[in-house]
């Protein structure tokens, strides 16, 4: 994630602060800047800033900040299915926490700028066991789309109604094909 999202990283620090899991022992946080112009000096400043927000947690070992060149950034974000688009000096992207198992398998995407500490804890515990996120998340991801103007997830009525119409059409078609015609009585 780019450092431009100070409120997002600030929000992550709030979740870490409220969580009863131990940072660096139970989980690690990795923040990756996808702006190749940002330097390691900026990463150190950001780490110190967020370290001061999270009291009593092992941020030194548990929260890593990385920068890279554009080729490595592209490899990392593409391998995780994270998409972003440069628009002027800023980036347009979804606010997403990608949860990985110890083996490096993606187990869950926590989308949006707010979720409960319990949700965070559950995602960490499932990841530690290598369990993928629940199917309901996939359904919600299908039903909601990110609105970059409003900077929120909104119900995608077009996608939902289109799916319902297609399913109903398929059912009617199958009923007409499968249903045997009745013989007329003379």
Number of C-alpha atoms within 10 A of each C-alpha: 25 19 19 14 14 14 11 19 19 15 15 21 21 15 20 22 18 13 17 12 17 15 20 15 10 13 20 17 19 14 18 18 23 24 20 15 11 16 14 14 10 15 19 13 12 16 19 13 13 18 17 12 16 18 12 11 19 15 22 12 12 16 19 15 18 18 23 18 14 13 9 13 18 16 10 15 15 12 10 14 10 17 11 15 9 11 8 7 7 12 16 14 17 20 21 15 20 17 25 23 20 12 10 10 14 19 21 22 21 18 16 15 17 12 13 11 18 13 13 18 18 13 23 22 16 17 23 17 12 17 17 17 18 11 9 9 14 12 10 11 16 13 16 16 16 18 14 11 7 8 14 14 18 12 15 15 12 10 13 14 11 11 12 12 11 12 12 12 12 12 12 12 12 11 11 11 10 9 9 8 8 6 6 5 4 3
